[in-house]
Amino acid sequence: MLKKALFQILHTVSYYFRYTSVGHHPSKKMMAPTRVLYFNEQEKAFLEKSAASFNYSLDYALGYRVKPQFLVNLKDVTFLGNSGALVQDGKVIVESVFDVSRLAKSTAYKTPALMLPKYKKGLYTSVLHLPWAASNNYHWFFDCLPRLYFLLQEVEKPITIIMRADLPAYQYETLQFILQGYANVKVVYIGKREKWRVEQFILPSFLSNSQSGYLPNVVLDWLREQIWQGYTVKPTTPKRRIYISRSKAKTRRVLNEQELLPLLSKYNFDIIRAEELTYQEQVQLFYPSEAVIGPHGAGLTNILFAENCKVLEFHPANLIKTHYFLLCKGLDFAYESIIGSEGDGLENYTVNVHEVEKWLQQLKLN
């Protein structure tokens, strides 16, 4: 009795320390099966370096399985505005917050918050994913928007998408692009201090894996086309060459970037800082690019919108991430990496200028 009362108090302040799964839910409808990606020896070598830098806590060199895609029709669930998590019978549904590792970091899982309850009739869904996609374009384009692909194809009855009340402009814009032509869909907005008890909810699965920008080809093509059309991008000549600078960022800066700039200028690279551009400008800039260079960071998300390009990514030796390698794998873009020095406490590091020049020389020959 005391234990039940304690759970009730914790749930009142939206604190949940237990979770459940919809893995075997009777309404689960498979939309696309799982499949395995295969890598050549050079790709495996890169993945092995990445795994070693993470002490093998994530090792795609051993194999990469694309998630199966599904929809689950749930009844009488609570939707939390501070995270996008779903709660049923006092437990967080793990598939609503990506996976167990993110669940452990989720505000819905371990941060008490007094949230105002409301009851909502009708059919709802959401692709809200906080805190990861609060302002990070990578998580928005790979964790959030792709979840709508199968749902929009499958659901013909009126459905309401729950999103946060303070969406950044680019998220609001691109969501509208995706929803154009779907008269049965509307969007409502929830505050971070609200939780809604929803009569019926369709949970769309996440399509992406951890540290991976890989998406099924049909979803990549759909997402790219919708954003290109929404921002009315146009081809330009000559093709662009882009270097993404993080010189104004606090972390993952290339400490010897000044040594690189004359070399990049020699090979006709434009130096850009993504944070200084509108999102329409970013998409237009990357669309006609033939080559993109940059340190690992959210700015490289925009290679998603390149029609076809070669990519060179920098990494500190002690933190080699696979997000954009796997994005390029899905897009069939040529990808190479340069591993720099070990990063400092802010993941700042140096890269070998001669290695960059060697890649640029090959680019010229091609």
HELIX and SHEET records of a PDB file:
HELIX    1   1 LEU A    2  THR A   12  1                                  11    
HELIX    2   2 GLU A   41  SER A   53  1                                  13    
HELIX    3   3 TYR A   60  LEU A   62  5                                   3    
HELIX    4   4 VAL A   94  VAL A   97  5                                   4    
HELIX    5   5 VAL A  100  LEU A  103  1                                   4    
HELIX    6   6 THR A  107  LYS A  110  1                                   4    
HELIX    7   7 ASN A  137  HIS A  139  1                                   3    
HELIX    8   8 TRP A  140  CYS A  144  3                                   5    
HELIX    9   9 LEU A  145  ARG A  147  5                                   3    
HELIX   10  10 LEU A  148  GLU A  154  1                                   7    
HELIX   11  11 ALA A  169  LEU A  179  1                                  11    
HELIX   12  12 ASN A  217  GLY A  230  1                                  14    
HELIX   13  13 GLU A  257  LYS A  266  1                                  10    
HELIX   14  14 ALA A  274  GLU A  276  5                                   3    
HELIX   15  15 TYR A  279  PHE A  286  1                                   8    
HELIX   16  16 ALA A  298  PHE A  305  5                                   8    
HELIX   17  17 HIS A  323  LEU A  331  1                                   9    
HELIX   18  18 VAL A  353  LEU A  365  1                                  13    
SHEET    1   A 5 TYR A  19  THR A  20  0                                        
SHEET    2   A 5 LYS A  91  ILE A  93  1                                        
SHEET    3   A 5 LEU A  86  GLN A  88 -1                                        
SHEET    4   A 5 GLN A  69  LEU A  80 -1                                        
SHEET    5   A 5 LYS A  29  ALA A  32 -1                                        
SHEET    1   B 8 TYR A  19  THR A  20  0                                        
SHEET    2   B 8 LYS A  91  ILE A  93  1                                        
SHEET    3   B 8 LEU A  86  GLN A  88 -1                                        
SHEET    4   B 8 GLN A  69  LEU A  80 -1                                        
SHEET    5   B 8 GLU A 194  PRO A 204 -1                                        
SHEET    6   B 8 LEU A 116  SER A 126  1                                        
SHEET    7   B 8 ILE A 159  ARG A 164  1                                        
SHEET    8   B 8 VAL A 185  ILE A 190  1                                        
SHEET    1   C 2 ARG A  35  LEU A  37  0                                        
SHEET    2   C 2 TYR A  64  VAL A  66 -1                                        
SHEET    1   D 5 ASP A 270  ILE A 272  0                                        
SHEET    2   D 5 ARG A 240  ILE A 244  1                                        
SHEET    3   D 5 SER A 289  PRO A 295  1                                        
SHEET    4   D 5 LYS A 310  HIS A 315  1                                        
SHEET    5   D 5 TYR A 335  ILE A 339  1                                        
END                                                                             
